Amino acid sequence: MNKAVRLSKVYFVLLFLTLATAVLPGFTVSAQTVLGENCFSRVFEEKAVGHSLVNAYLLMYTAHNTYENRMGVANFLEFKKRFKEIFVPLGIDKFDFIDIREKTADTQAVIMSNDKLVIVAFRGSEGSVNKKFSLTKFAYDWILTDFNFFKKRILWWGWGVKVHRGLYNASEVAYDELKKYVDSHMAGTPKRLWVTGHSLGAGIAPFTACRLADDGINVQGLYTFAGPRLGNEDFVKAFKKRFPDMQRWVLDNDIVTKLPFKAMKFQHCAPPNNIYADGKLVIADGEMKGPGKARSHAPGMYLQKIYDLLPLDLKVVVPAPPGFGNDASAADTELERKFNGEAVAAEEDISN
């Protein structure tokens, strides 16, 4: 028997076994196996301190799925049902949800857990132009103009500490309810708490982590994606003492990470883990130079780019990025140009 015939027979045996496991009741391998099954129990590094690539991906995957308007659901009740359908097979068994719209605050969050970890994930921003999602319009109109970006004094975090008023308020209106849920999820076997969010959620998450720490709840990890600047220099100094290992992710000159303008004396509270246009990752990098890009802000873009960085042995044990992630509507050249013009003007004004 020649080599080609032997290989052909091996191929057909493997094909038969594959088909058999899918259709015969006696086989233990199920055709319903979920890609990434139990990954939050199997591969999430709940005790990690600082950078963990697999944690970054799974936390961004969680943040990505907090967007109700990306789920194809009619209301928040349907969103909760769909969210559970996605994450139960991934190793999460308890869920609570927050949906609060009060004054300028628009805060949605998911609290979920298993026997090893608790994750708090804040939903990002939702805006539209002609019934289409426009990240540039959100950045330019909502954060820069409509949203209350004036500074708020937080004296119990230190003399002189001032923070982004609107983002702090968005955390504050949900905090009491959220803490009750966190306490409930943390009860029982010892668990590690992780806090995350994308966009607006990345602005709310650090303030909430600070509040939880103030109340004696240890936050194991704080990962944010596409977040805006949060407060003044005094705030950043106080924050870094609480969370020296925060991981802040930025993709290719993301437009929202350039808000509010530095000329307004706002700063980021951690160095960025930058993913450049060519896919290169630099941990604890400096701030990217160049004009802001709206397309880079899309949660699907962050998810895909971090997934691309995973080694193959992790890609086969985590869920792949969903196909609806890349947000072509995020590109709005006219508004993007206007935004960057305003940014340059603000910097020139402060230097004169």
Contacts in CASP RR format, 6 or more apart in sequence:
PFRMAT RR
TARGET T0000
AUTHOR 0000-0000-0000
METHOD contacts of the structure
MODEL  1
MNKAVRLSKVYFVLLFLTLATAVLPGFTVSAQTVLGENCFSRVFEEKAVG
HSLVNAYLLMYTAHNTYENRMGVANFLEFKKRFKEIFVPLGIDKFDFIDI
REKTADTQAVIMSNDKLVIVAFRGSEGSVNKKFSLTKFAYDWILTDFNFF
KKRILWWGWGVKVHRGLYNASEVAYDELKKYVDSHMAGTPKRLWVTGHSL
GAGIAPFTACRLADDGINVQGLYTFAGPRLGNEDFVKAFKKRFPDMQRWV
LDNDIVTKLPFKAMKFQHCAPPNNIYADGKLVIADGEMKGPGKARSHAPG
MYLQKIYDLLPLDLKVVVPAPPGFGNDASAADTELERKFNGEAVAAEEDI
SN
20 27 0 8 1.000
21 27 0 8 1.000
21 29 0 8 1.000
21 30 0 8 1.000
21 31 0 8 1.000
22 31 0 8 1.000
23 31 0 8 1.000
34 89 0 8 1.000
34 90 0 8 1.000
34 319 0 8 1.000
35 316 0 8 1.000
35 318 0 8 1.000
35 319 0 8 1.000
35 320 0 8 1.000
36 89 0 8 1.000
36 90 0 8 1.000
36 317 0 8 1.000
36 318 0 8 1.000
36 319 0 8 1.000
37 89 0 8 1.000
37 90 0 8 1.000
37 91 0 8 1.000
38 89 0 8 1.000
38 90 0 8 1.000
38 91 0 8 1.000
39 58 0 8 1.000
39 90 0 8 1.000
39 91 0 8 1.000
39 317 0 8 1.000
39 318 0 8 1.000
39 319 0 8 1.000
40 58 0 8 1.000
40 87 0 8 1.000
40 90 0 8 1.000
40 91 0 8 1.000
40 92 0 8 1.000
40 114 0 8 1.000
40 116 0 8 1.000
40 117 0 8 1.000
41 91 0 8 1.000
41 114 0 8 1.000
41 115 0 8 1.000
41 116 0 8 1.000
42 317 0 8 1.000
43 54 0 8 1.000
43 58 0 8 1.000
43 314 0 8 1.000
43 317 0 8 1.000
43 318 0 8 1.000
44 54 0 8 1.000
44 55 0 8 1.000
44 58 0 8 1.000
44 116 0 8 1.000
44 117 0 8 1.000
45 52 0 8 1.000
45 54 0 8 1.000
45 55 0 8 1.000
46 116 0 8 1.000
46 117 0 8 1.000
46 191 0 8 1.000
46 192 0 8 1.000
46 194 0 8 1.000
46 220 0 8 1.000
47 192 0 8 1.000
47 220 0 8 1.000
48 55 0 8 1.000
48 220 0 8 1.000
48 221 0 8 1.000
49 220 0 8 1.000
49 221 0 8 1.000
49 245 0 8 1.000
50 221 0 8 1.000
50 245 0 8 1.000
50 247 0 8 1.000
51 247 0 8 1.000
51 273 0 8 1.000
51 283 0 8 1.000
53 306 0 8 1.000
53 309 0 8 1.000
53 310 0 8 1.000
53 314 0 8 1.000
54 310 0 8 1.000
54 314 0 8 1.000
54 318 0 8 1.000
55 194 0 8 1.000
55 223 0 8 1.000
56 223 0 8 1.000
56 247 0 8 1.000
56 249 0 8 1.000
56 273 0 8 1.000
56 306 0 8 1.000
57 303 0 8 1.000
57 306 0 8 1.000
57 307 0 8 1.000
57 310 0 8 1.000
57 314 0 8 1.000
57 318 0 8 1.000
58 318 0 8 1.000
59 119 0 8 1.000
59 121 0 8 1.000
59 194 0 8 1.000
59 196 0 8 1.000
59 197 0 8 1.000
59 223 0 8 1.000
59 225 0 8 1.000
60 196 0 8 1.000
60 198 0 8 1.000
60 223 0 8 1.000
60 225 0 8 1.000
60 249 0 8 1.000
60 299 0 8 1.000
60 302 0 8 1.000
60 303 0 8 1.000
60 306 0 8 1.000
61 303 0 8 1.000
61 318 0 8 1.000
61 319 0 8 1.000
61 321 0 8 1.000
62 87 0 8 1.000
62 110 0 8 1.000
62 112 0 8 1.000
62 119 0 8 1.000
62 121 0 8 1.000
62 196 0 8 1.000
63 121 0 8 1.000
63 122 0 8 1.000
63 123 0 8 1.000
63 124 0 8 1.000
63 196 0 8 1.000
63 197 0 8 1.000
63 198 0 8 1.000
63 201 0 8 1.000
63 225 0 8 1.000
63 299 0 8 1.000
64 70 0 8 1.000
64 198 0 8 1.000
64 299 0 8 1.000
64 300 0 8 1.000
64 302 0 8 1.000
64 303 0 8 1.000
64 321 0 8 1.000
64 322 0 8 1.000
64 325 0 8 1.000
65 71 0 8 1.000
65 83 0 8 1.000
65 86 0 8 1.000
65 87 0 8 1.000
66 83 0 8 1.000
66 108 0 8 1.000
66 109 0 8 1.000
66 110 0 8 1.000
66 121 0 8 1.000
66 122 0 8 1.000
66 123 0 8 1.000
66 124 0 8 1.000
66 197 0 8 1.000
66 198 0 8 1.000
67 123 0 8 1.000
67 124 0 8 1.000
67 126 0 8 1.000
67 299 0 8 1.000
68 76 0 8 1.000
68 79 0 8 1.000
68 108 0 8 1.000
68 123 0 8 1.000
68 126 0 8 1.000
69 126 0 8 1.000
69 133 0 8 1.000
70 299 0 8 1.000
70 324 0 8 1.000
70 325 0 8 1.000
71 78 0 8 1.000
71 79 0 8 1.000
71 82 0 8 1.000
71 83 0 8 1.000
72 82 0 8 1.000
73 79 0 8 1.000
73 81 0 8 1.000
73 82 0 8 1.000
76 97 0 8 1.000
76 99 0 8 1.000
76 108 0 8 1.000
80 95 0 8 1.000
80 97 0 8 1.000
83 95 0 8 1.000
83 97 0 8 1.000
83 110 0 8 1.000
84 95 0 8 1.000
87 95 0 8 1.000
87 112 0 8 1.000
90 319 0 8 1.000
91 114 0 8 1.000
92 112 0 8 1.000
92 113 0 8 1.000
92 114 0 8 1.000
92 119 0 8 1.000
93 113 0 8 1.000
93 114 0 8 1.000
94 112 0 8 1.000
94 113 0 8 1.000
94 114 0 8 1.000
94 185 0 8 1.000
95 110 0 8 1.000
95 111 0 8 1.000
95 112 0 8 1.000
96 110 0 8 1.000
96 111 0 8 1.000
96 112 0 8 1.000
96 181 0 8 1.000
96 184 0 8 1.000
96 185 0 8 1.000
97 108 0 8 1.000
97 109 0 8 1.000
97 110 0 8 1.000
97 111 0 8 1.000
98 107 0 8 1.000
98 108 0 8 1.000
98 109 0 8 1.000
98 110 0 8 1.000
98 111 0 8 1.000
98 174 0 8 1.000
98 177 0 8 1.000
98 178 0 8 1.000
98 181 0 8 1.000
99 107 0 8 1.000
99 108 0 8 1.000
100 106 0 8 1.000
100 107 0 8 1.000
100 108 0 8 1.000
100 173 0 8 1.000
100 174 0 8 1.000
100 177 0 8 1.000
101 107 0 8 1.000
102 173 0 8 1.000
103 169 0 8 1.000
103 173 0 8 1.000
104 147 0 8 1.000
104 148 0 8 1.000
104 166 0 8 1.000
104 169 0 8 1.000
104 170 0 8 1.000
105 166 0 8 1.000
105 169 0 8 1.000
105 170 0 8 1.000
105 172 0 8 1.000
105 173 0 8 1.000
105 174 0 8 1.000
106 170 0 8 1.000
106 200 0 8 1.000
107 122 0 8 1.000
107 123 0 8 1.000
107 170 0 8 1.000
107 171 0 8 1.000
107 173 0 8 1.000
107 174 0 8 1.000
107 204 0 8 1.000
108 122 0 8 1.000
108 123 0 8 1.000
108 124 0 8 1.000
109 120 0 8 1.000
109 121 0 8 1.000
109 122 0 8 1.000
109 123 0 8 1.000
109 174 0 8 1.000
109 178 0 8 1.000
109 204 0 8 1.000
110 119 0 8 1.000
110 120 0 8 1.000
110 121 0 8 1.000
110 123 0 8 1.000
111 118 0 8 1.000
111 119 0 8 1.000
111 120 0 8 1.000
111 178 0 8 1.000
111 181 0 8 1.000
111 182 0 8 1.000
111 185 0 8 1.000
112 118 0 8 1.000
112 119 0 8 1.000
112 121 0 8 1.000
112 185 0 8 1.000
113 119 0 8 1.000
113 185 0 8 1.000
113 186 0 8 1.000
113 191 0 8 1.000
115 189 0 8 1.000
115 191 0 8 1.000
116 191 0 8 1.000
116 192 0 8 1.000
117 191 0 8 1.000
117 192 0 8 1.000
117 193 0 8 1.000
117 194 0 8 1.000
117 220 0 8 1.000
118 182 0 8 1.000
118 185 0 8 1.000
118 186 0 8 1.000
118 191 0 8 1.000
118 192 0 8 1.000
118 193 0 8 1.000
118 194 0 8 1.000
119 193 0 8 1.000
119 194 0 8 1.000
119 195 0 8 1.000
119 196 0 8 1.000
120 178 0 8 1.000
120 182 0 8 1.000
120 193 0 8 1.000
120 194 0 8 1.000
120 195 0 8 1.000
120 196 0 8 1.000
120 205 0 8 1.000
120 208 0 8 1.000
121 195 0 8 1.000
121 196 0 8 1.000
121 197 0 8 1.000
122 196 0 8 1.000
122 197 0 8 1.000
122 200 0 8 1.000
122 201 0 8 1.000
122 202 0 8 1.000
122 203 0 8 1.000
122 204 0 8 1.000
122 205 0 8 1.000
122 208 0 8 1.000
123 197 0 8 1.000
123 198 0 8 1.000
123 200 0 8 1.000
123 201 0 8 1.000
124 197 0 8 1.000
124 198 0 8 1.000
124 199 0 8 1.000
124 200 0 8 1.000
124 201 0 8 1.000
124 202 0 8 1.000
124 299 0 8 1.000
125 135 0 8 1.000
125 138 0 8 1.000
125 142 0 8 1.000
125 143 0 8 1.000
125 199 0 8 1.000
125 200 0 8 1.000
125 201 0 8 1.000
125 256 0 8 1.000
126 133 0 8 1.000
126 138 0 8 1.000
127 133 0 8 1.000
127 134 0 8 1.000
127 137 0 8 1.000
127 138 0 8 1.000
127 142 0 8 1.000
128 134 0 8 1.000
128 137 0 8 1.000
129 137 0 8 1.000
129 332 0 8 1.000
132 329 0 8 1.000
133 327 0 8 1.000
133 329 0 8 1.000
133 330 0 8 1.000
134 294 0 8 1.000
134 329 0 8 1.000
134 330 0 8 1.000
134 332 0 8 1.000
134 335 0 8 1.000
135 255 0 8 1.000
135 256 0 8 1.000
135 294 0 8 1.000
135 295 0 8 1.000
135 297 0 8 1.000
135 298 0 8 1.000
135 327 0 8 1.000
135 329 0 8 1.000
135 330 0 8 1.000
135 332 0 8 1.000
136 255 0 8 1.000
136 294 0 8 1.000
136 330 0 8 1.000
136 331 0 8 1.000
136 332 0 8 1.000
136 335 0 8 1.000
136 336 0 8 1.000
136 339 0 8 1.000
137 332 0 8 1.000
137 335 0 8 1.000
138 256 0 8 1.000
139 255 0 8 1.000
139 256 0 8 1.000
139 259 0 8 1.000
139 294 0 8 1.000
139 297 0 8 1.000
139 339 0 8 1.000
140 335 0 8 1.000
140 338 0 8 1.000
140 339 0 8 1.000
140 342 0 8 1.000
143 149 0 8 1.000
143 228 0 8 1.000
143 256 0 8 1.000
143 259 0 8 1.000
143 260 0 8 1.000
144 259 0 8 1.000
144 260 0 8 1.000
144 339 0 8 1.000
144 342 0 8 1.000
147 166 0 8 1.000
148 165 0 8 1.000
148 166 0 8 1.000
148 169 0 8 1.000
149 164 0 8 1.000
149 165 0 8 1.000
149 166 0 8 1.000
149 259 0 8 1.000
149 260 0 8 1.000
149 264 0 8 1.000
149 266 0 8 1.000
150 165 0 8 1.000
151 162 0 8 1.000
151 163 0 8 1.000
151 164 0 8 1.000
151 165 0 8 1.000
151 231 0 8 1.000
151 232 0 8 1.000
151 265 0 8 1.000
152 162 0 8 1.000
152 163 0 8 1.000
152 164 0 8 1.000
152 165 0 8 1.000
152 166 0 8 1.000
152 168 0 8 1.000
152 169 0 8 1.000
153 160 0 8 1.000
153 161 0 8 1.000
153 162 0 8 1.000
154 161 0 8 1.000
154 162 0 8 1.000
154 163 0 8 1.000
154 168 0 8 1.000
154 235 0 8 1.000
155 161 0 8 1.000
156 214 0 8 1.000
157 210 0 8 1.000
157 235 0 8 1.000
157 238 0 8 1.000
157 239 0 8 1.000
158 234 0 8 1.000
158 238 0 8 1.000
159 234 0 8 1.000
160 232 0 8 1.000
160 234 0 8 1.000
161 232 0 8 1.000
161 234 0 8 1.000
161 235 0 8 1.000
161 238 0 8 1.000
162 231 0 8 1.000
162 232 0 8 1.000
162 234 0 8 1.000
162 235 0 8 1.000
163 207 0 8 1.000
163 230 0 8 1.000
163 231 0 8 1.000
163 232 0 8 1.000
163 235 0 8 1.000
164 203 0 8 1.000
164 228 0 8 1.000
164 229 0 8 1.000
164 230 0 8 1.000
164 231 0 8 1.000
164 260 0 8 1.000
164 266 0 8 1.000
167 200 0 8 1.000
167 203 0 8 1.000
167 204 0 8 1.000
167 207 0 8 1.000
167 228 0 8 1.000
167 230 0 8 1.000
168 207 0 8 1.000
170 200 0 8 1.000
170 203 0 8 1.000
170 204 0 8 1.000
171 204 0 8 1.000
171 207 0 8 1.000
171 208 0 8 1.000
171 211 0 8 1.000
172 207 0 8 1.000
174 204 0 8 1.000
174 208 0 8 1.000
175 208 0 8 1.000
175 211 0 8 1.000
178 208 0 8 1.000
179 211 0 8 1.000
179 212 0 8 1.000
179 215 0 8 1.000
179 217 0 8 1.000
182 193 0 8 1.000
182 212 0 8 1.000
182 217 0 8 1.000
183 217 0 8 1.000
185 191 0 8 1.000
186 193 0 8 1.000
186 217 0 8 1.000
192 220 0 8 1.000
192 221 0 8 1.000
193 212 0 8 1.000
193 217 0 8 1.000
193 218 0 8 1.000
193 219 0 8 1.000
193 220 0 8 1.000
193 221 0 8 1.000
194 219 0 8 1.000
194 220 0 8 1.000
194 221 0 8 1.000
194 222 0 8 1.000
194 223 0 8 1.000
195 205 0 8 1.000
195 208 0 8 1.000
195 209 0 8 1.000
195 212 0 8 1.000
195 219 0 8 1.000
195 221 0 8 1.000
195 222 0 8 1.000
195 223 0 8 1.000
196 202 0 8 1.000
196 205 0 8 1.000
196 222 0 8 1.000
196 223 0 8 1.000
196 224 0 8 1.000
196 225 0 8 1.000
197 203 0 8 1.000
197 204 0 8 1.000
197 205 0 8 1.000
197 223 0 8 1.000
197 224 0 8 1.000
197 225 0 8 1.000
198 224 0 8 1.000
198 225 0 8 1.000
198 226 0 8 1.000
198 227 0 8 1.000
198 299 0 8 1.000
198 302 0 8 1.000
199 225 0 8 1.000
199 226 0 8 1.000
199 227 0 8 1.000
199 256 0 8 1.000
199 297 0 8 1.000
199 299 0 8 1.000
201 224 0 8 1.000
201 227 0 8 1.000
202 224 0 8 1.000
202 225 0 8 1.000
202 226 0 8 1.000
202 227 0 8 1.000
202 228 0 8 1.000
202 248 0 8 1.000
203 224 0 8 1.000
203 227 0 8 1.000
203 228 0 8 1.000
203 230 0 8 1.000
205 222 0 8 1.000
205 224 0 8 1.000
206 222 0 8 1.000
206 224 0 8 1.000
206 230 0 8 1.000
206 239 0 8 1.000
206 243 0 8 1.000
206 246 0 8 1.000
206 269 0 8 1.000
207 230 0 8 1.000
209 219 0 8 1.000
209 222 0 8 1.000
209 242 0 8 1.000
209 243 0 8 1.000
210 239 0 8 1.000
210 242 0 8 1.000
210 243 0 8 1.000
212 219 0 8 1.000
213 219 0 8 1.000
213 242 0 8 1.000
213 243 0 8 1.000
219 243 0 8 1.000
221 243 0 8 1.000
221 245 0 8 1.000
221 246 0 8 1.000
221 247 0 8 1.000
222 243 0 8 1.000
222 245 0 8 1.000
222 246 0 8 1.000
222 247 0 8 1.000
223 246 0 8 1.000
223 247 0 8 1.000
223 248 0 8 1.000
223 249 0 8 1.000
224 246 0 8 1.000
224 247 0 8 1.000
224 248 0 8 1.000
224 249 0 8 1.000
225 249 0 8 1.000
225 299 0 8 1.000
225 302 0 8 1.000
226 249 0 8 1.000
226 250 0 8 1.000
226 251 0 8 1.000
226 254 0 8 1.000
226 256 0 8 1.000
226 257 0 8 1.000
226 297 0 8 1.000
226 299 0 8 1.000
226 302 0 8 1.000
227 248 0 8 1.000
227 250 0 8 1.000
227 254 0 8 1.000
227 256 0 8 1.000
227 257 0 8 1.000
228 256 0 8 1.000
228 257 0 8 1.000
228 259 0 8 1.000
228 260 0 8 1.000
228 266 0 8 1.000
229 257 0 8 1.000
229 259 0 8 1.000
229 260 0 8 1.000
229 262 0 8 1.000
229 266 0 8 1.000
229 267 0 8 1.000
229 268 0 8 1.000
230 236 0 8 1.000
230 239 0 8 1.000
230 266 0 8 1.000
230 267 0 8 1.000
230 268 0 8 1.000
230 269 0 8 1.000
231 265 0 8 1.000
231 266 0 8 1.000
231 267 0 8 1.000
231 269 0 8 1.000
232 265 0 8 1.000
232 266 0 8 1.000
232 267 0 8 1.000
233 265 0 8 1.000
233 267 0 8 1.000
235 267 0 8 1.000
235 269 0 8 1.000
236 267 0 8 1.000
236 268 0 8 1.000
236 269 0 8 1.000
239 246 0 8 1.000
239 269 0 8 1.000
240 269 0 8 1.000
240 270 0 8 1.000
243 269 0 8 1.000
243 270 0 8 1.000
246 269 0 8 1.000
246 270 0 8 1.000
247 270 0 8 1.000
247 273 0 8 1.000
248 268 0 8 1.000
248 269 0 8 1.000
248 270 0 8 1.000
248 271 0 8 1.000
248 272 0 8 1.000
248 273 0 8 1.000
249 272 0 8 1.000
249 273 0 8 1.000
249 275 0 8 1.000
249 302 0 8 1.000
249 306 0 8 1.000
250 257 0 8 1.000
250 272 0 8 1.000
250 273 0 8 1.000
250 274 0 8 1.000
250 275 0 8 1.000
250 288 0 8 1.000
251 274 0 8 1.000
251 275 0 8 1.000
251 296 0 8 1.000
251 297 0 8 1.000
251 301 0 8 1.000
251 302 0 8 1.000
251 305 0 8 1.000
252 275 0 8 1.000
252 276 0 8 1.000
252 277 0 8 1.000
252 288 0 8 1.000
252 293 0 8 1.000
252 296 0 8 1.000
253 288 0 8 1.000
253 290 0 8 1.000
253 291 0 8 1.000
253 292 0 8 1.000
253 293 0 8 1.000
253 296 0 8 1.000
254 292 0 8 1.000
254 293 0 8 1.000
254 296 0 8 1.000
254 297 0 8 1.000
255 292 0 8 1.000
255 293 0 8 1.000
255 294 0 8 1.000
255 296 0 8 1.000
255 297 0 8 1.000
255 336 0 8 1.000
255 339 0 8 1.000
256 297 0 8 1.000
257 268 0 8 1.000
257 272 0 8 1.000
258 292 0 8 1.000
258 343 0 8 1.000
259 266 0 8 1.000
260 266 0 8 1.000
261 342 0 8 1.000
261 343 0 8 1.000
261 346 0 8 1.000
261 347 0 8 1.000
262 347 0 8 1.000
263 346 0 8 1.000
263 347 0 8 1.000
263 349 0 8 1.000
263 350 0 8 1.000
264 346 0 8 1.000
268 287 0 8 1.000
271 284 0 8 1.000
271 285 0 8 1.000
271 286 0 8 1.000
272 284 0 8 1.000
272 285 0 8 1.000
272 286 0 8 1.000
272 287 0 8 1.000
272 288 0 8 1.000
273 281 0 8 1.000
273 282 0 8 1.000
273 283 0 8 1.000
273 284 0 8 1.000
273 285 0 8 1.000
274 281 0 8 1.000
274 282 0 8 1.000
274 285 0 8 1.000
274 286 0 8 1.000
274 288 0 8 1.000
275 281 0 8 1.000
275 302 0 8 1.000
275 305 0 8 1.000
275 306 0 8 1.000
275 309 0 8 1.000
276 282 0 8 1.000
276 288 0 8 1.000
279 305 0 8 1.000
279 308 0 8 1.000
279 309 0 8 1.000
281 309 0 8 1.000
291 336 0 8 1.000
291 340 0 8 1.000
291 343 0 8 1.000
292 336 0 8 1.000
292 339 0 8 1.000
292 340 0 8 1.000
292 343 0 8 1.000
293 336 0 8 1.000
294 330 0 8 1.000
294 331 0 8 1.000
294 332 0 8 1.000
294 335 0 8 1.000
294 336 0 8 1.000
295 301 0 8 1.000
295 327 0 8 1.000
295 330 0 8 1.000
295 331 0 8 1.000
297 330 0 8 1.000
298 325 0 8 1.000
298 326 0 8 1.000
298 327 0 8 1.000
298 330 0 8 1.000
299 325 0 8 1.000
299 327 0 8 1.000
300 321 0 8 1.000
300 325 0 8 1.000
300 326 0 8 1.000
300 327 0 8 1.000
301 325 0 8 1.000
301 326 0 8 1.000
301 327 0 8 1.000
303 321 0 8 1.000
303 325 0 8 1.000
304 321 0 8 1.000
304 325 0 8 1.000
304 326 0 8 1.000
307 315 0 8 1.000
307 318 0 8 1.000
307 320 0 8 1.000
307 321 0 8 1.000
310 318 0 8 1.000
END
